Amino acid sequence: MSYRNFKCVPKMIFGRGAFNQLDEVLAAERKDEQDFVVFLVDDVHQDKPLKDRIPVKPQDIVLWVSVAEEPTTKQVDDLTLQVQNHCEREAVSVVGIGGGAAMDLAKAVSLMLTNEGGSAKYQGWDLIENPAVHHIAVPTISGTGAEASRTAVLCGPERKLGLNSDYTVYDQIIMDPELIQGVPKNQWFYTGMDCYIHNIEALEGTFINEFARAFGEKSLELCREVFIDDHIEKDDKLMMASYMGGMSIAYSQVGACHALSYGLGYVLGYKHGIGNCIAFNALEDFYPEGVKEFRKMVDIHNIDIPTGICKDLPAETIAKMVKIAKGMAPLWDNVYGPDWQEKVTDELLTELYLKM
């Protein structure tokens, strides 16, 4: 038997105030005064104090990105072109500052600076040909695990699918719990639930192993301390839950909720966190205990999960979502095993979407 040679983030800094070390980390990549860094930053910070703390040098480029919609291959290609037009030299590092969408965009841009042909060409598993530009993640909201994962999830011309590659993995992450204070409550919850849900999917999936279980169980424990116990150190705990959840699925896989959420995101435009919540709320037959606990967390925090969003949709819209969800083969393999195609029928997926 051959086991996957798993790549994880080689360098990380964790702790309150860790963001102050970003300049020092980048100094190691800058070999001369002309070397430039790309800062790709969620534009929610454009009018906030963090803006003035980013260690920008005169030759650097700051790209403020909107994550109001799911990241797209076009957005990645446009950002890549801006970097290429900025300087004839190659960037020495790409720094993604923000949530999962911003971090995925930074991962994708760092890849497209060294791989030709546009990002849609590389949607899939292990299609990237050349190593990325050095890249760093600085999460300012926690839950997606994007800082730890080997994928950059993008909506392309035909589908929502990640650039899944060992080259996608960040070279460095800086985890500063102070940066996630003040996130709007609904966004905090939806993004945190991404972590909770993919832990449930991984731990109950057919791909589970002791490596993934060790990270997933601890991440789940931390999620409970955050969303049920309201622990005094909940920001620190959620940041670690996100990282450990990302580590867990890197050597296992997500499941039915994420497969269905991809359809909601691509066709209806729901962002990843809320899309997962909508889908998970309809999956009590798949994850009964997880859905029960999820609903308890929803009640504790008085969160509104949209319902009835699919009941009046045209049949062709449902069919498009079904096609996307059904195309997530590794996820369904994790749910049912190698014979998943016998069970994941158009009828089943249609029924599940109509419950949402």
C-alpha positions in Angstrom: 0.0 0.0 0.0 1.2 3.5 -0.8 0.4 6.4 1.5 0.1 10.0 0.6 3.3 12.1 1.2 1.5 14.9 3.0 2.9 18.4 2.9 2.1 20.8 5.7 3.0 24.5 6.4 6.7 24.5 7.4 6.8 27.7 9.4 4.3 29.3 11.7 4.0 31.9 14.5 1.2 31.8 17.0 0.4 34.3 19.7 -1.1 37.7 20.5 0.8 40.4 18.8 2.5 38.0 16.3 1.4 40.2 13.4 4.2 42.6 14.5 6.8 40.0 13.3 5.6 40.0 9.6 8.2 42.6 8.7 10.9 40.5 10.2 9.7 37.4 8.3 9.6 39.3 5.0 13.1 40.7 5.5 14.4 37.1 5.1 12.9 37.0 1.6 14.1 40.4 0.5 17.6 40.0 -0.9 18.0 43.5 -2.1 16.3 46.9 -2.0 14.3 46.3 -5.2 12.7 43.1 -4.1 9.0 43.6 -3.8 6.2 41.9 -1.9 2.5 41.6 -2.8 0.1 42.3 0.0 -3.3 40.9 -0.9 -5.7 42.2 1.7 -9.5 41.8 2.4 -10.8 45.3 1.7 -12.8 45.3 4.9 -9.5 46.4 6.5 -9.1 49.4 4.1 -10.6 51.8 6.7 -9.4 50.0 9.8 -6.3 50.3 12.0 -4.7 47.2 10.6 -4.1 49.1 7.3 -1.4 51.2 9.0 0.3 48.2 10.5 1.0 46.4 7.2 4.8 46.6 6.7 4.7 48.0 3.2 7.9 49.2 1.5 7.9 51.8 -1.4 8.5 49.1 -4.1 5.7 46.8 -2.8 2.1 46.5 -4.1 -1.0 46.4 -2.0 -4.1 44.8 -3.6 -7.3 45.4 -1.7 -9.7 42.7 -2.7 -13.4 42.4 -2.4 -14.7 39.1 -1.0 -18.3 40.0 -1.2 -18.7 37.2 -3.7 -16.9 33.8 -3.8 -13.4 34.1 -5.3 -13.3 33.5 -9.0 -10.7 32.4 -11.6 -11.2 35.7 -13.4 -10.5 37.6 -10.2 -7.3 35.6 -9.7 -6.2 36.2 -13.3 -6.9 39.9 -13.0 -4.9 40.2 -9.8 -2.0 38.2 -11.3 -1.9 40.6 -14.2 -1.8 43.6 -11.9 1.2 42.1 -10.1 3.0 41.3 -13.4 2.4 44.9 -14.7 3.7 46.3 -11.4 7.3 45.2 -11.9 9.3 43.2 -14.4 10.9 41.4 -11.5 9.2 38.4 -9.8 7.7 39.1 -6.4 9.6 37.6 -3.5 6.5 36.9 -1.5 2.7 37.1 -1.6 1.0 37.8 1.7 -2.7 37.0 2.1 -4.4 39.0 4.9 -8.0 38.3 5.7 -10.4 35.3 5.8 -10.6 32.1 3.8 -11.4 33.9 0.5 -8.5 36.4 0.8 -6.2 33.6 1.8 -7.3 31.4 -1.2 -6.9 34.3 -3.6 -3.3 34.9 -2.3 -2.5 31.2 -2.7 -3.9 31.2 -6.3 -2.0 34.4 -7.3 1.2 33.0 -5.9 0.7 29.9 -8.1 -0.3 31.9 -11.3 2.8 34.0 -11.1 4.8 30.9 -11.9 2.3 28.8 -14.0 1.0 30.0 -17.3 -2.5 29.6 -18.9 -4.9 31.1 -16.4 -6.2 29.7 -13.1 -9.2 27.8 -14.6 -6.8 25.4 -16.3 -5.6 24.2 -12.9 -8.9 23.6 -11.2 -8.6 20.0 -10.0 -6.2 17.8 -8.2 -2.4 18.0 -8.7 -2.4 19.9 -12.0 0.0 22.7 -10.9 3.3 22.3 -12.7 5.7 24.8 -11.0 6.3 25.8 -7.4 4.5 29.0 -6.3 6.1 32.2 -5.3 6.8 32.2 -1.5 3.5 33.0 0.2 2.3 33.9 3.7 -1.1 33.7 5.4 -2.3 36.1 8.1 -5.9 35.1 9.0 -8.1 37.8 10.4 -11.1 35.5 10.8 -11.0 31.8 11.7 -12.8 28.7 10.6 -12.1 27.8 7.0 -8.7 26.2 7.6 -7.4 27.9 4.4 -4.2 28.8 6.2 -3.4 25.1 6.6 -4.9 23.5 3.5 -3.5 22.5 0.1 -6.4 24.0 -1.9 -7.5 27.5 -3.2 -11.2 27.2 -3.8 -12.4 29.2 -6.9 -15.5 29.6 -9.0 -14.5 29.1 -12.6 -16.3 29.3 -15.9 -17.8 25.8 -15.5 -17.5 24.9 -11.8 -16.5 25.7 -8.3 -13.3 23.7 -7.6 -10.0 24.2 -5.9 -6.5 24.4 -7.1 -5.5 21.3 -5.1 -1.7 20.9 -5.0 1.2 20.6 -2.6 2.5 23.8 -4.2 -0.6 25.6 -2.9 0.4 25.1 0.8 1.6 28.2 2.5 5.3 28.6 3.3 4.5 30.6 6.5 1.5 31.4 8.6 1.2 34.1 11.2 -1.7 33.4 13.6 -2.5 36.4 15.8 -5.7 36.0 17.8 -5.9 39.7 18.3 -6.7 40.1 14.6 -10.0 38.3 14.8 -11.6 40.5 17.5 -14.5 42.5 16.3 -15.6 40.3 13.5 -19.4 40.7 12.9 -21.3 38.1 14.8 -23.0 36.3 11.9 -19.8 36.1 9.9 -17.9 34.9 13.0 -20.5 32.1 13.4 -20.8 31.1 9.8 -17.0 30.9 9.3 -16.5 29.1 12.6 -19.1 26.5 11.6 -17.1 25.7 8.5 -14.5 24.4 10.9 -17.1 22.5 13.0 -18.7 21.0 10.0 -15.6 19.8 8.3 -14.5 18.2 11.5 -17.8 16.2 11.7 -17.5 15.2 8.0 -13.9 14.1 8.4 -14.4 12.2 11.7 -17.4 10.3 10.3 -15.9 9.7 6.9 -14.4 6.5 5.3 -11.0 8.2 4.9 -10.5 8.8 8.6 -7.2 7.7 10.1 -5.4 8.4 13.4 -3.5 11.4 12.0 -6.7 13.1 10.9 -8.6 11.9 14.0 -6.1 13.5 16.4 -6.4 16.9 14.8 -10.1 16.6 14.1 -11.1 15.6 17.7 -9.1 18.4 19.3 -10.4 20.9 16.8 -14.0 19.8 17.6 -13.3 20.1 21.3 -12.1 23.7 20.8 -15.2 24.5 18.7 -17.4 23.4 21.5 -15.5 25.6 24.0 -16.0 28.5 21.6 -19.6 28.1 20.5 -21.1 26.3 23.5 -19.0 27.3 26.5 -18.2 30.9 25.3 -14.7 30.4 26.8 -12.8 33.6 27.8 -10.0 32.7 25.4 -12.4 31.9 22.6 -10.5 33.9 19.9 -7.3 32.0 20.6 -9.2 28.7 20.7 -11.1 29.3 17.4 -7.8 30.2 15.7 -6.3 26.9 16.7 -9.5 25.0 15.9 -9.3 26.4 12.4 -5.7 25.4 11.9 -6.2 22.0 13.4 -9.3 21.4 11.4 -7.5 22.3 8.2 -4.7 19.8 9.2 -7.3 17.1 9.8 -9.0 17.3 6.4 -5.6 17.6 4.7 -5.1 13.9 5.5 -8.8 12.9 5.3 -11.6 14.7 3.4 -14.8 16.7 3.9 -18.1 15.2 2.9 -21.8 15.6 1.9 -22.2 19.1 3.3 -19.3 20.6 1.4 -20.3 18.8 -1.8 -23.8 20.3 -1.6 -22.5 23.7 -0.5 -20.4 23.9 -3.6 -23.6 23.8 -5.7 -25.2 26.5 -3.5 -22.1 28.7 -3.9 -21.6 28.3 -7.6 -25.2 28.5 -8.8 -26.9 30.7 -6.1 -23.9 32.7 -5.0 -24.0 31.8 -1.3 -20.6 32.4 0.4 -18.9 29.3 1.7 -19.7 29.6 5.5 -23.4 30.3 5.2 -23.7 27.8 2.4 -22.3 25.1 4.6 -24.7 26.1 7.4 -27.7 25.9 5.0 -26.7 22.5 3.7 -25.7 21.0 7.1 -29.1 22.0 8.5 -30.7 19.6 6.0 -28.3 16.6 6.7 -29.6 15.1 9.9 -29.9 11.7 8.0 -26.1 11.9 7.4 -24.8 13.4 10.6 -27.6 13.2 13.2 -25.5 14.1 16.3 -23.6 16.7 14.5 -26.7 18.5 13.2 -28.3 18.3 16.6 -25.3 20.0 18.2 -25.1 22.5 15.4 -28.7 23.5 15.9 -27.9 23.9 19.6 -25.1 26.3 18.7 -27.4 28.2 16.4 -29.9 28.7 19.2 -27.3 29.7 21.8 -26.0 32.5 19.5 -29.4 33.4 18.0 -28.3 33.0 14.4 -30.7 33.0 11.5 -30.0 30.1 9.1 -32.0 30.6 5.8 -34.5 27.9 4.9 -36.8 27.3 2.0 -34.2 28.8 -0.4 -34.6 26.0 -3.0 -38.3 25.1 -2.9 -39.4 27.5 -5.7 -36.3 27.2 -7.9 -36.7 26.1 -11.5 -35.9 22.4 -12.2 -33.0 23.4 -14.4 -31.4 25.4 -11.6 -31.7 22.5 -9.2 -30.2 20.2 -11.9 -27.2 22.5 -12.3 -26.5 22.4 -8.5 -27.0 18.6 -8.6 -24.4 18.2 -11.3 -21.9 20.3 -9.4 -22.4 18.4 -6.1 -22.3 15.0 -7.9 -19.0 16.0 -9.5 -17.2 16.1 -6.1 -16.1 12.5 -6.3 -13.5 12.5 -3.5 -16.1 13.9 -1.0 -18.7 11.3 -1.8 -16.1 8.6 -1.6 -15.4 9.8 1.9 -19.1 9.5 2.7 -20.0 6.2 1.2 -16.7 4.5 0.0 -15.7 3.5 -3.5 -19.3 2.5 -4.5 -20.6 5.9 -3.9 -22.0 6.3 -7.4 -24.6 3.7 -6.7 -26.0 5.8 -3.8 -25.4 9.4 -4.9 -28.2 9.7 -7.4 -29.7 12.8 -9.0 -32.9 12.0 -7.1 -31.1 11.9 -3.7 -29.3 15.2 -4.4 -32.5 16.9 -5.7 -34.4 15.8 -2.5 -31.6 17.2 -0.3 -31.6 20.6 -2.1 -35.3 20.8 -1.8 -35.0 20.4 2.0 -32.8 23.5 2.2 
